[in-house]
Amino acid sequence: MGSMHVSYRGDLRCEGKHLKSGNTVITDAPVDNNGKGEAFSPTDLLCTSLASCMITIMGITANSKNITLSGVEADITKIMGTEPRRVVGIHITLTITSENYTEREMEILKNAALTCPVAKSLHPDIDQKVEFIFH
């Protein structure tokens, strides 16, 4: 048995369920692709997964290096292409609450984000632009 399950709910809507926790997520086709756009689209989740993975790996790395990571937020822009319709770019701005990081600590956190499993799993043709703001 898998660890996730997805069911079609009609009207271009799906419900994904994480089997261990029971948590669910709803997806809708976007308005520009015949949908209602009332929830994340599958490609929105792809981009959100990248940002979430980056932040998670930053947290794991910070814990292992005794670096305090008190707050990180991501703003995400998805760029769609055509023929075939696909994600061609994901631009993320990571804003990290400053803990008076040293240059070395900032580099450790940046490297952690850029080498997260989702970033390394995406096709190299997808333009991943990441901006880091420490404030």
N, C-alpha and C positions, 0 to 999 in steps of 0.2 A: 504494500500500500504506500502511496505517496505521502508527502507532507502537506500538500495543498490540493484544493479542489476548486474548479470553476464551473458554474452553472449559467446557462443562458436564460435570462428572465424575460426575453421578448423586447421589442422596440429598440434593438441595438444596445441593450443593457445586459451586463454580466455581473455575477456576484462571485467573488473569490473568497474562499474560506481557508484559514490557517488551521489545520486539523488539530494540532496539539493544544492551541489556546482557544480555538473557537472564534477568534476575531475574524471579522469580515470586512471586505472592501468592495465598493460598487464602482463599476466603470460604465461610461456611456461613450458612444461614438461622438466625436466633436461636431459642432454645428457645420463646419466646413466639409464634413464628410458624412452628411445625411443624418446626423444624430441630433439629440436634444442638448448636448453639452451641459447636462445638469450634474455631472460628477467628473472625476478624473477620467481622461481617456487612457487607453493602454500606453500610448506614447508619453503622456504626462507622467504616468507611473514610472516609465523607464527613466525619465529625467529626474524625477523625485528620488528614485532608488539610487541614482548616482550621488546626489547631494547627501542623502541619508547615510550611504555607505562611507562617504568621505568623512562626515562628522563622526560616525561611529568609530572608524579606524583612528581618527585623531584622538578620540577619547581613550581607546585602548592603549595607544602609544603614549599618551600623556600619563596614564596610570602607571605604565611600566617604567617610565623615565622620571617619575616623581615631579611631573609638571602639572600645575594646577590649571585645569580647563574649566572655567566657570560658565562660559556662555559662548555659543556659536549659533549663528543664524545664516541661512542660505536664501538668496534670491536667485531664481532659475528662469532662464529664457530658453524656450525650445524653438529650434528653427527646422521647419519642414521643407522637404524637397519634393519634386514631382518626377514621375517617370523613372523609376517607380516611386510611389508615395512612400516616404521614409523620413526618419529623423536624420538630418544632415549636420546639425550642430546643437550643442548644449553649452550654454554659457551660464556660469555660476559665479556669483559673488558671495564669498564667505566672509562674514563679519564676525571677528573674534573679539570678545571683551578682553581688554588688556589686563594682564597680570604683571606688567613690567617685564615682559619676556626679553631674554637676551636674544641676540641675533641667532645664536645656535639653536635655541628653543624654537624660534619662529621657523627656522629651516627644517627642524625635525617635524613640526606640525604640518608644514606645507608638504613635505615629502610623504608623510603618512597619508594625507588626503589624495595626492596625485597618484599614489600607488595602491589605492583601495581595490578590492576584488572586482567591483562593478566597472571601474575605470579600465581595468586590465582585460575585462571580458567584452567590452564594446569593440566593434569593428574599427580599425584605425582610420577609415574614411570619415568617421563621425568627428567633426571638429569640436574638441573639448577645450573650452577656454575657461580658465579659473582665475579669478581675481581674489586676492587675500587682503582684507582690511583689518588691521590690528588697531583697536582704539580703546 
